[in-house]
Amino acid sequence: MMTENKLRYMLDHGMSTVATRLQSSWPTVTETVGITGEYDYVEFLAEYAPYGQYDFENIARAAEVHGMGTMIKVDYQNRYYVAQKAVASGFQAVLFTDHRTAEDVEKTIHMITPECPEFEGGMGFVNRRWVGNTCSMRQEDYARMASSTVKAFMIEKKEAVDNIDEICSVPGLDMVQFGPNDFALSSGFNMADDMERVREAERKVFEAAKKHGVHARAEMNSAADMEYYLGLGIRHFNMGMELRILRNYLKQQGEEMNQILRKAGLK
């Protein structure tokens, strides 16, 4: 097991980070990312993918073998339950979805913060993998370890964008990421029809994060997008999505193969 939260360490020391998003709970996929040596952590998209609690432990183990951190993206409705099970299994960060107000964010942070005089949260002593599956850890050591979980939030609803300054003022909020699809959906327009409106909202989120000392992360489909975000002051990047990466590769290669066959008169 990792004894230090890698993502927390990198954030606290002003380091930039690179991640990728996985939908497969097969730990070999996490190991495949780790073998590249290019990613600081992986994000498991539990909001979209099927999973079990054994998967949480296996993903965390696979990442630890390669010195990577782990983040999980959770649904809104069962966020407390899934987040607690994931971090107790070894996940070091949680990305929460669909929050709209500062009050929403405060409640969520409270529920995954240790319940003790130092941290004043609502989570007790969870006896699972992160404490070695024993109760031998000192309570104050447990509290410090548990409190290091990175709390990240999607700013994806129009209401959340409208409330971004209040949200970024909430104590304990570590990171935000803008969600263009849900922003367009909740605003009542098709994203592709008004990308400037989407970009404007994204810049608003990033500017508020910078003003309040909150880390902001950009989601990209290509490394070519990094220059734009670097110009906005972004230092944390999340590349692609597993199934999209696979689909794009298969489509490109399939088209090339069929073109070759057509030129050869074989199709």
N, C-alpha and C positions, 0 to 999 in steps of 0.2 A: 504493500500500500504506500502511496505517496504521503509523506509526512508534512508536506507544505502545499498549500493551495497555489498552483502555478499561476493561474490567471490573476488571483489577488496580488501575488508578488509582482507581476508585471505591471498591473495598474498602479500599485503603490509606488513603484520605482520609475514611473514615467516612460515605460517601454511601449512601443507599438506592438500590435498583435495581428496574427493572421489565423483565420479559422476556415473550416468548411462544414457544410450541413449534410447530415446523413439521415436517411429514412430507414435503412436496414438495421435491424437489431443483431444481425450476425456479427460477432466480434471480429471475425477475420476482415471485414470491411474496415473497421476501425484500425486494425493492425496495418492494413494496406495503406491507409493514410499516414500512419506513423512511420512506415518504412521509407516514405519519401523524404522524411527529415525536414519538411518545409512548413509544417503547421504547428502552431502553438497549442491548439486545442480543437476538439471536434464538438459540434452541436448536434445532438440527437433530437429529431423533430417528432417528439411524442404527440404534438398537436395533430399531426397528419398520419402517423404510422401506427401499426399494431405493435403491441409490446406486452411483456410480463415483467414481474419484479426480478426474476432471475436475469433478464436481459440487462437491467440496470447494472447489476453487479458485474456481469461479463463485459459490458462495454467499458466500464470504469477500469477493470483489470487490464483489458487490451490497451487502453490508452496509457495506463501507468507503465506498462512494459516499455513503451517508446518515449516516456518522459513528456507525454501530452496531458493537458488539462481537459476537462469535460464540462459541457453545458447541456442543459435539457430545456427544450421549449415546451411549455405545458398549456393545456386548455384552461380557459377561465373558470368553468364551473367546478372542476374538481382539483383546482390548483393547489390547495393546502395539502391534500392527501398525497398527490403525485410528487409534489416538490419535496415533501418531507421524506418519502420513501426513496427518492432519487438521491438526495444529498446524504442520507444515511447509508446508501449503497456505495458512495464514493464520488458522486458528481460534485463538482466544485462551484458550479454556477447554475442559476435558473433564469430563463428568459420567460417573463410573464406576458400573456397576451390580453388584448381587449379591455384594458383599464381605461377609464375615461376621466377620472378626477383625482385630485391629490388625496382625497379621503380614501378612494379605492386603493391607491398605492400604499398609503399609511397602514391600512388594515392588513394588506398582504405582507409587507415587511415585518409587521408586528408578529404575524403568525409563524414566520420561519426564523425568528430571532430568539435566542435562549431566554427562558423565563428566570431571571435572576436579578438581584439589585443592580449589577453593573450594566446590564443590557436592556432590562425592562421589556422583554419580549413575551411571546405566548407559547413557545415551544419547550417541552420538557426534555428529559434525558432519554434520547432514543437509542436503545441498545441494539445496534446492528453493525454492519461491516466497518463503518468509519471509526468505531471504538474497539475494533478487533472482536466484535461479537461477545464481549464480556462487559461487566460493570466495574472493572478495575481502574478505569481512568478517574482521576480526581475531577470533581465537579467543576472547579474553576478552570481546569485545563480544557475540559469538554466545552465549556461556555465560550472560551476564546477560539477554539477550533471551529465550533458551529457558527460563531458570529462572522467568521471570515468568508462564508459563502457569498459569492458575488450575486447581487440582485440587479437584474437587468429587466427593462420593460420596453415592450413594443409601444410606440406612439403611432397608432394606426387608425384610430377613429377621429372623425372631424372634431368631436367634443374634446378629445385628448389634445389635439393640436391647438385648439382654442385655449385650453387650460395649461399649456406647456410650461409657463413660468411658475405656476403654482406647483405643478408636478415636480419640476426640477428643484424645487425648494424643500422637498420632503427629506428629512434626515435618513441616511441609510441607503438612499438610491445611488447605485454605482454607475449604471450605464443605460443609455436609451438607444433605440434603433427605430428609424422611421419605416412605416409599412405602407407603400404606395397603393397596393391593391385595395386594402380595406379603407384607406383614406378616400379613394375615389368612390368606392361602393357606398360608404356612409355619407358621402357628399352628394350623391345622386348623379354621377356622370361616369362615362367610360374613360378609363385612364388614358388609353391611346389617343383619345380625341382632344385631350387638353394636358399634354405633358408639362407645359409651363406652369400650370396651376399646381401640379404635383411637385415639381421642382421648387416652387416658391414655398410650399408647405414644408418640404424637407429642409430647406435652408433655414426656415423659421425654427424648426426643432433643433437643428445643429447650433444655431446662434444662441438659443436659450440655454442649451446644455453648457456651452462654453462660458456663458455669463455666470452660471451657477456652479461651475467647477465639476460638472458631471461628464463622464466619458461618453462619447458618441461613437457608434459603430455604423459603418456603411455596408450594405449588402450589395454584392456585385455579381454579374454573370461572366465577367472577363477582367483580367488584370489590366487591360487597356483603360478601364474606367477609373483606375486609381489616381491618375493625374488630376482628374476633375475634383475628386474628394480630397486629395492632399491640398489642393488650392483652397478648399473650404476649412482647412485645419483639422481634418479627420486623421486619426492615427490608428484606428482599429477597423479591420476589414474582414468580411465574411464572404467567401467565394462560393458561388453557385449552390446547387441543390442536387443531391445524388442522382435522382431519377431524371432531372433535366439534363445533367451532364451526360448521362448514359444515352438518353433520347437523342440529344444533339449529335453525339458521336455516331450512333447507329444510323441516323438520317443522312449525315454527311457521307459516311463510308458507303452506305447503301446506294445513294444517288451516283456516286463515282463508279461503283461496280456496274450498275445498270447502264450508265453512259458508255463504259468500255464495251459491254456486251452488245449494245446497239450499234456502236461503230464497227464492231466485228461482224455485224449482220446475224448475230445469234439471238437477238431478242426483238 
